[in-house]
């Protein structure tokens, strides 16, 4: 099993700390593997196997533990000694009222608790009510470009890849870990990803939110995917469907977008006024959890390449712990303003700087910013890498592999 140090190092820092560790992410993003790697680490630290209780609620083996009471009874029978126990509960959202059981584990047992789930309901009002101030979230994303290279090196032994060429493959295949444990054609890879998407739509969106009009929901998904990297609002979606002679209520659009966010299928990135230093309430951008999801649903489309590149950069910023916004500076747009620990970076993303108008459009907003925080222009240009007045122009592969921004 290939170690994903970015997440494991964070998780290891909280072993035996008095918090429930909540691991979230879309299905097949690697949550279960991280939980098993944690189990291996606990065994290496000398924890007895009897003191590690693992359940996967999607496994038929544990299918009878469908309620909090049954789960509590099962765990209670496993705790037979006085030592510390480590409770690892995978896909916990399958258990009805699971938060009541987890709360009781904290009260009744000497236990360190880890739970995973594929829906943000894990952090809903129910969890906050029972466990307020006693949990910490670790959000798992699909593979970064650096992790993709690691997986490929483990599989093929290639230690000196052509990074720009490898990025083109990563761009098409995406980052779902299972796709990088063996060789896949693009066609077979997208079939795997479409199955992941179908599961997330059905189980983490339709069933959890009692959505009746599945066809309309999927049309909203397609609209979002087709506009990745573009500013729009729920009203834009409703107006689009109206132009297609399909009525959809504005509240329904909001509910569908929120449900898709809750299943980690999409991410909403709010807009930030750089000059006014405030978050704006209109014209945010929506991105998908992985570019392969977009291709699996929509097919590969060259015309949205700029939006897909933005999507990859956004995920990398989130992966590294940044709060991510789209930027507005006067009448100019900045693709991303990212903040972490009081510091900022500004990032413009474009496919290639083929024309002077494109160069002007991408550089001008960054040149107008007067602070001294790092500014990047990220493209797929192979040759032109000049820096302009402190703005670093990098190939996207090189940007994604920077040790720090």
C-alpha positions, 0 to 999 in steps of 0.5 A: 500500500502506497503511503500518502504522507500529506494526510498521514503526517497530519493524522499521526499528529493527533493520535491519542489526542482527545478529539474524534478524527473525522476523515471526509472525501468523495468515494474512492478518494483513499479514505479507507486506505488511509485508515488501514495505513493508520492501523499499520502505524498503530501496530508498529507503535506496539499497540495490540491488534486486539485493541484496534477495532476496525469496521467498514460499514459498507462491507456485508460483514457489518451490514447488521450494524445499521443502527447506533444501538447495534453498533454500540453493542458490537463495540462494547463486546470488543472492549474486554480489557482496561487498556486504551482502544482504537476504534476505526469506523469506515463509512460511518454514515451508513449507520442510523444516528451514528453520532449518538454511538460515537458520543457514547464511545467517548464517554464510556470507553478509554478510546481513540476514535477515527471515522470516515465518511463520503458525505459532509453530513458527518459535520452537520448540525447533528454531529456539532450538537453531540460532539461540539468542540471534540472533533477535527476534520481531515479532508481527503482529495484525490491524488495530487500530481506529486502523488500521481508521480509517486504511484507511477514510480512505485508501479513502473520503477521510472525515477526520471520521468518527463514531467511535462509529458506526465502532466498531460497524462495526469490531466486526462486520467485524473487522480482517483488512486485506484486508476494508478495501481495498474495500466488503464486506457482512457476509456476504461478509466472513465468507466471506473470514474463514472461508476464512482460518480454514479455511486456518489450521486445515488447514495450521497446525493439522491438518497441522503437528500430525498431528491426525486427528479434525478434527471434534473439533478444530473442536468445541473451537474452537467451545467456545472461541469460545462462551466468549470472555471466560469463565474455563475450563480444559481440564478444563471442555472435557473435562467439557462434551464428556462431558455431550454424550456425547463422550469426549475425553482431557484431554491431547487437549484440551491438545494441541488448545488448544496447536495452536490457539495455535500457529496464532495462532487463539486466545490464552491469557491467564493469571490473576494474583492482584493481592493475592498478586502471582503468576500462577495456574495455573487458570481462564485465559481464551481469546480469538480473534485477531480478532472476525470469526473468531468471527462467521465460525465461529459467526455473529453473536451479541449475547449474547456482546457483552461477551466480544467487547468484552473480546477487542478490548481484549485485542488492543489491549493486546497490540498495544501491547506489554503482558503481559496477564493476567486479574485476581483480587483476593480474591473479585473479578475484574478483566478485565485486568491489563496490565504493561509496563516495570514499570508496570501498568494495570487494565481492566474491560470491560462492554457497558453500565452499565444497572443498579446491579448492573452498576455495582457489579460493574464498579467494586468490584474496581477500587475495592479496588485500593490502588495508583496505577496507571491504572484504566479502565472501558470500555463502549459507553455513549454518555452516562455518562462520569463518573470515579469515584475516579480510575477513568476511564470511557470509550467503547471507541472513545475508549479504543482511540484513546488515545495512551497508557494 
